Amino acid sequence: MNDAKPSSPQPTFAALGLPPLLVQALNRAGIGEPFPIQAATIPDVLAGRDVLGRAPTGSGKTLAFGLGMLARLAGAPSRPRHPRGLVLAPTRELAAQIERALDDPATALGLRVASMVGGVPMKRQTDALARGVDLLVATPGRLADHLAQGTANLSDVAITTLDEADHMADMGFLPQVTKLLDRTPADSQRLLFSATLDGEVDKLVRRYLKNPVPHATAPPVASVSTMTHHLLFLRKADKRDITAEIAARNGRTIMFVRTKYTVDRVAKQLRAAGIAAGALHGGKAQGNRTRTLAAFSDGSTPVLVATDVAARGIHVDGVSLVVHIDPPADPKDYLHRAGRTARAGEEGVVVTLVTEDERDDVTKMTRKAGVKVDTMDVRPGDRRMAALTGSRKPTGVPVPAPTAPTTPHVREEQPERGSHPRKRNAGGAGARRRGRRPGPAATPHGHRHRGGN
């Protein structure tokens, strides 16, 4: 696949062929200039072609596939329980992100968008489907549940997008995905976006996409010029203190560990040291995760400790530092974690805490990830570490743990492990508002950058 070449001057959304109402809605939201992946793919989506896109997180791929899908769906209402557009995403966080990005542009065209994810009562989603959904954003497990119960039918689907197909493969979802695709019309349009296109993803492409038009805006390595990578070599005995000093910095920080147990332990230790830290993993109740993400997004809890899977799909502006407390073993996981910062032109720093026994493995892993790293030996209170990360001595005044959920516990869907950052799921406040089928006067919001997420 050849990487797309930048064009000059950059085309406008109108020049790409989007409907005037959609262009006006984007302009009102301050989104006037498309990102390269959007400029490359939207004309092909509008022309009804299958599209194969390779783009890193933060490159604007949600609007790249979403705007074209909405334009294709405009002008014809969907039958109850029969969506005409489908987006499959690996996690609840990503599904929620996609819904937020497309909800108001859809409203501008008089379309309904809803998400179907685990951890939310089925009845809400069933009711929303019964009212009619034009574009359905779903995780594979929950959509399979609705199909099994007869509350959803994919026979009217005219266009499908598989987002982050490589992550779905890593999480073992592809058998479910193939069964879902088999329920859509064989002659329907299909779009697939993935950071990498090898192995199981390539098999999916060959089986379900018809002469796809390939587009790529970046190689599958961390080439963001505004992101710097650093390995902090430390003694194992100093790791806890160094973690706390870095977490005590000013600014929004995501810290990654390997297991759910470690998430809870580190977050508890940070709060005991005086740092407002939230914990995110698949074992948390839905209400807990929703509030944790909301507090991180609004800055009231500036530190988020998370596992890899739970953090997939978290796209929060202003994350200036990513910390690998536990170094990832896989270079793809490293790049995914790193992609939470330096989004859409912002600057960001990625640091990995490396103990003596981890040096060789981490060095090899970052080399495979294609990143250029700087290294330094650090101890607690290190001035160079403070200059790099903003680390400082914590106050030592304990911060209380978040309050217990006030909403009833909802059984977790398996194998989904994510969360739903806002209550915009089907049957929630967003779905109730969309049920009125508002006209084109609505104004999109939530896009701080020119091309969205």
C-alpha positions in Angstrom: 0.0 0.0 0.0 1.4 3.4 -0.9 1.1 6.2 1.6 -1.2 9.0 0.5 0.7 12.1 -0.7 -0.3 15.4 0.8 -2.1 17.6 -1.6 -1.8 21.4 -1.9 -3.9 23.2 -1.3 -5.9 21.0 1.1 -9.5 20.5 -0.2 -12.5 21.6 1.7 -15.3 19.3 2.9 -17.6 20.8 0.3 -15.1 20.0 -2.5 -15.0 16.4 -1.3 -18.7 16.1 -2.1 -20.4 16.2 1.3 -24.0 17.6 1.4 -24.3 21.3 2.1 -26.2 20.7 5.3 -23.4 18.6 6.6 -20.7 21.0 5.6 -22.6 23.9 7.3 -22.9 21.8 10.5 -19.1 21.1 10.4 -18.4 24.8 9.8 -20.5 25.8 12.8 -18.5 23.4 14.9 -15.2 25.0 13.7 -14.3 22.0 11.5 -13.5 23.5 8.2 -10.4 21.7 6.9 -10.3 17.9 6.6 -7.4 15.9 7.8 -5.4 13.9 5.1 -7.2 10.6 5.8 -10.6 12.4 5.5 -9.6 14.1 2.2 -8.4 10.8 0.8 -11.3 8.5 1.8 -14.5 10.5 1.8 -14.8 10.7 -2.1 -14.4 7.0 -2.4 -17.0 6.3 0.4 -19.4 8.7 -1.3 -18.9 6.9 -4.6 -19.9 3.6 -3.0 -16.5 1.9 -3.1 -15.1 -0.4 -0.5 -12.3 1.4 1.4 -9.2 0.0 3.2 -7.7 2.6 5.4 -4.5 2.6 7.5 -4.3 5.4 9.9 -3.0 5.9 13.4 -5.1 7.0 16.3 -5.7 10.7 16.4 -5.5 11.0 12.6 -9.2 11.8 12.1 -10.4 8.5 10.9 -13.8 8.6 12.7 -14.9 11.5 10.5 -13.2 9.9 7.6 -15.6 7.0 7.5 -18.5 8.6 9.5 -19.2 11.6 7.3 -19.3 9.6 4.2 -21.6 7.0 5.8 -24.0 9.7 7.0 -24.1 11.3 3.6 -24.9 7.9 2.0 -27.7 7.2 4.5 -29.4 10.6 4.3 -32.9 10.9 2.9 -34.3 7.5 3.7 -35.6 6.5 7.2 -34.7 3.1 8.7 -37.3 0.5 9.6 -37.6 -0.4 13.3 -34.9 -2.8 14.3 -33.3 -2.5 10.9 -30.3 -0.1 10.9 -28.9 0.8 7.5 -25.5 1.8 8.6 -23.2 -0.2 11.0 -19.9 0.5 12.7 -18.2 -2.2 14.6 -15.7 -1.2 17.3 -13.6 -3.4 19.7 -14.5 -1.5 22.9 -17.2 0.5 24.6 -14.9 3.5 24.9 -14.3 3.6 21.2 -18.0 3.0 20.4 -18.9 6.0 22.6 -16.2 8.1 21.0 -17.6 7.3 17.5 -21.1 8.0 18.7 -20.1 11.4 20.1 -18.2 12.4 17.0 -21.1 11.5 14.6 -24.2 12.3 16.7 -24.6 16.0 15.8 -23.5 15.7 12.2 -26.2 12.9 11.9 -28.7 15.2 13.6 -28.0 17.9 11.0 -29.1 15.4 8.3 -32.2 14.2 10.3 -30.5 10.8 11.1 -30.4 8.8 14.3 -27.2 7.3 15.6 -27.0 5.1 18.6 -24.5 2.8 20.3 -25.0 -0.8 21.5 -22.4 -1.9 24.1 -22.2 -4.2 27.0 -22.7 -3.1 30.6 -25.9 -1.2 29.6 -29.4 -2.7 30.1 -30.6 -4.5 27.0 -34.1 -3.0 27.2 -32.9 0.6 26.6 -31.1 -0.5 23.5 -34.1 -2.7 22.4 -36.4 0.3 22.8 -34.1 2.5 20.7 -33.8 -0.1 18.0 -37.6 -0.4 17.9 -37.9 3.4 17.3 -35.5 3.1 14.4 -31.7 3.7 14.2 -30.1 4.8 11.0 -26.4 4.4 12.1 -25.7 1.8 14.7 -22.3 1.8 16.5 -21.8 -1.5 18.3 -19.3 -3.8 20.0 -19.5 -7.3 18.5 -20.6 -9.1 21.7 -23.6 -6.9 22.4 -24.8 -6.8 18.8 -24.6 -10.6 18.7 -26.9 -10.6 21.7 -29.4 -8.4 20.0 -29.4 -10.6 16.9 -29.9 -13.7 19.0 -32.9 -12.2 20.7 -34.4 -10.9 17.5 -34.2 -7.2 18.6 -31.9 -6.3 15.7 -31.7 -7.3 12.1 -28.9 -6.5 9.7 -30.6 -7.3 6.4 -31.0 -3.6 5.5 -27.4 -2.6 6.2 -26.1 -0.8 3.2 -22.7 0.2 4.5 -20.5 -1.2 7.3 -17.3 0.1 8.9 -14.9 -2.1 10.9 -12.9 0.3 13.0 -9.5 -0.7 14.7 -9.7 -4.1 13.0 -6.3 -5.0 14.3 -7.4 -4.5 17.9 -10.5 -6.7 17.3 -8.1 -9.4 16.1 -5.8 -9.0 19.1 -8.9 -9.3 21.4 -10.2 -12.4 19.7 -13.3 -10.8 18.2 -12.8 -11.8 14.6 -14.9 -15.0 14.7 -17.8 -12.8 16.0 -17.1 -10.2 13.4 -17.3 -12.6 10.6 -20.6 -14.0 11.8 -22.0 -10.4 12.0 -20.7 -9.5 8.5 -22.3 -12.7 7.2 -25.7 -11.3 8.4 -25.3 -8.1 6.2 -26.0 -8.1 2.5 -23.2 -9.6 0.5 -23.3 -6.7 -2.0 -23.3 -3.9 0.7 -20.5 -1.4 1.0 -17.7 -2.1 3.5 -15.0 0.0 5.0 -12.1 -1.2 7.1 -9.7 0.9 9.2 -6.7 -0.6 11.0 -3.3 0.5 12.1 -1.8 -2.7 10.7 -3.1 -4.9 7.9 -1.4 -8.2 8.4 -2.4 -11.7 9.6 -6.1 -12.1 10.5 -7.0 -8.6 9.3 -5.7 -9.4 5.8 -7.9 -12.5 5.7 -10.9 -10.4 6.7 -10.1 -7.9 3.9 -9.8 -10.7 1.3 -13.1 -12.3 2.3 -15.4 -9.3 2.7 -14.1 -6.3 0.8 -14.6 -6.0 -3.0 -11.7 -4.4 -4.8 -11.1 -2.0 -1.9 -9.4 1.3 -2.5 -6.4 1.5 -0.2 -5.5 4.7 1.6 -2.7 5.3 4.2 -1.6 8.4 5.9 1.2 7.1 8.0 3.4 4.0 8.4 2.5 1.8 11.3 5.2 3.3 13.5 5.2 6.2 15.9 6.2 9.1 13.6 4.4 11.9 15.3 6.9 14.8 15.4 5.3 16.4 18.4 5.8 13.2 20.6 9.1 12.4 22.4 10.0 9.0 23.9 12.1 8.4 27.0 13.3 5.4 28.9 13.9 6.1 32.6 16.3 3.5 34.1 15.6 3.0 37.8 16.1 0.7 40.7 13.1 -1.6 41.4 13.2 -0.2 45.0 12.6 3.3 43.7 9.8 2.6 41.3 6.9 3.4 43.7 8.4 6.7 44.8 9.2 7.7 41.2 5.7 6.8 40.0 4.2 9.0 42.7 6.5 12.0 41.9 5.6 11.8 38.2 1.9 11.5 39.0 2.1 14.6 41.2 2.9 16.8 38.2 0.6 19.4 36.8 -1.3 18.2 33.7 -3.4 15.3 32.5 -1.5 12.0 32.7 -2.3 8.4 31.8 -0.3 5.6 33.5 -0.4 2.1 32.1 0.0 -1.2 33.9 -0.6 -4.8 32.9 -3.3 -6.1 35.3 -6.5 -5.0 36.9 -5.1 -5.8 40.3 -2.1 -3.5 39.7 -4.4 -0.7 38.5 -6.3 -0.7 41.8 -3.1 -1.0 43.8 -1.3 1.9 42.1 -4.3 4.2 42.2 -4.8 3.5 45.9 -1.1 4.2 46.5 -1.3 7.5 44.6 -4.3 8.7 46.4 -2.6 7.9 49.7 0.3 10.1 48.6 -2.1 13.0 47.9 -2.7 12.5 44.2 -6.2 12.5 42.7 -6.0 9.3 40.6 -8.7 7.3 38.9 -8.6 3.5 38.2 -10.0 2.1 34.9 -10.2 -1.6 34.0 -12.8 -4.1 32.8 -13.7 -5.3 36.3 -15.2 -1.9 37.3 -18.9 -1.4 37.4 -20.3 0.6 34.6 -21.3 3.6 36.7 -17.8 3.7 38.3 -16.0 3.7 34.9 -18.3 6.4 33.5 -17.6 8.7 36.4 -13.9 7.9 36.3 -13.6 8.9 32.7 -15.8 12.0 33.1 -13.6 13.1 36.0 -10.4 12.5 33.9 -11.9 14.4 30.9 -12.9 17.5 32.9 -9.6 17.5 34.8 -10.9 17.0 38.3 -9.0 13.7 38.4 -5.9 14.5 36.4 -4.3 11.0 36.6 -5.8 7.9 35.1 -4.3 4.5 35.9 -5.5 1.9 33.3 -4.9 -1.4 31.6 -4.3 -1.6 27.8 -7.7 -3.1 26.9 -9.7 -0.7 29.1 -8.0 2.3 27.7 -8.6 1.5 24.0 -10.7 4.1 22.5 -10.0 6.8 25.1 -9.5 10.0 23.1 -9.1 12.9 25.6 -7.6 16.2 24.5 -4.8 17.6 26.5 -3.1 14.4 27.7 0.5 15.7 27.9 2.2 12.6 29.4 1.8 8.9 29.0 3.7 6.7 31.5 4.4 3.0 31.1 4.7 1.9 34.7 4.7 -1.7 33.4 6.5 -1.7 30.0 4.4 -3.4 27.3 5.9 -6.5 25.7 4.3 -5.9 22.3 5.4 -2.9 20.1 1.8 -2.5 18.9 0.7 -2.0 22.6 3.4 0.5 23.0 2.2 2.5 20.1 -1.4 2.3 21.2 -0.5 3.6 24.6 1.7 6.3 23.3 -1.1 7.4 20.9 -3.1 8.8 23.9 -0.9 11.9 23.8 0.4 14.2 21.0 -3.0 14.1 19.3 -4.0 16.4 16.5 -0.8 18.5 16.6 -0.5 18.7 20.4 2.8 18.0 22.1 3.2 15.0 24.3 5.8 13.0 26.2 6.0 9.2 26.6 8.1 7.7 29.4 8.7 4.1 30.3 9.9 3.1 33.7 12.5 0.4 33.2 14.1 -1.7 36.0 17.5 -3.4 35.7 16.0 -6.7 34.6 13.8 -5.1 31.9 16.4 -3.1 30.0 17.2 -5.5 27.2 13.6 -6.4 26.5 12.4 -2.8 26.5 15.2 -1.6 24.3 14.4 -4.3 21.7 10.6 -3.6 22.0 11.0 0.1 21.3 13.3 -0.6 18.4 10.6 -2.8 16.9 8.1 -0.1 17.5 10.1 2.3 15.3 10.6 5.0 18.0 13.7 6.9 18.8 14.2 7.0 22.5 16.3 9.0 24.9 17.5 7.3 28.1 18.5 8.5 31.5 19.2 6.9 34.9 16.9 8.4 37.6 16.4 8.4 41.3 13.6 10.0 43.4 13.9 13.8 43.3 16.0 13.7 40.1 16.1 17.2 38.5 16.4 15.9 35.0 13.2 13.8 35.5 11.5 16.9 36.8 12.5 18.9 33.8 11.2 16.2 31.5 8.0 15.2 33.2 7.2 17.9 35.7 7.6 15.5 38.5 7.6 16.8 42.1 7.2 15.5 45.6 3.6 14.6 46.4 1.9 16.4 49.3 1.4 13.3 51.3 -2.1 14.4 52.3 -4.4 11.5 51.3 -7.1 12.0 48.7 -10.3 10.2 49.4 -11.3 7.4 47.1 -14.2 8.0 44.7 -17.6 7.5 46.1 -19.4 4.2 45.6 -21.7 3.9 42.5 -25.2 5.2 43.1 -26.6 3.4 40.2 -27.6 -0.3 40.2 -24.8 -2.6 39.2 -25.1 -3.9 35.6 -23.6 -7.3 34.7 -20.5 -7.0 32.6 -20.7 -8.3 29.1 -18.0 -10.7 28.1 -15.6 -10.5 26.4 -16.0 -6.7 26.3 -13.7 -5.0 28.8 -14.2 -1.4 28.1 -16.4 1.5 29.3 -18.8 4.0 28.1 -17.4 7.5 28.8 -20.8 9.3 28.5 -24.4 8.3 29.0 -25.0 8.6 25.3 -25.8 4.9 24.8 -29.0 3.7 23.2 -31.9 4.4 25.4 -30.1 7.1 27.3 -30.5 10.9 27.2 -28.9 11.1 23.8 -31.1 8.5 22.3 -34.2 10.1 23.8 -33.2 13.4 22.3 -32.6 11.8 18.9 -36.0 10.1 19.1 -37.5 13.5 18.0 -35.7 13.3 14.7 -34.6 16.9 15.0 -34.0 18.9 11.8 -30.8 20.3 10.3 -30.5 23.3 12.7 -28.5 21.3 15.3 -24.9 22.3 15.7 -22.1 19.7 16.1 -20.0 20.0 19.2 -17.1 18.3 20.9 -14.6 18.7 18.1 -11.7 20.9 19.2 -9.6 20.3 16.2 -10.3 20.8 12.5 -10.9 17.2 11.6 -12.3 15.6 14.8 -11.1 12.3 16.1 
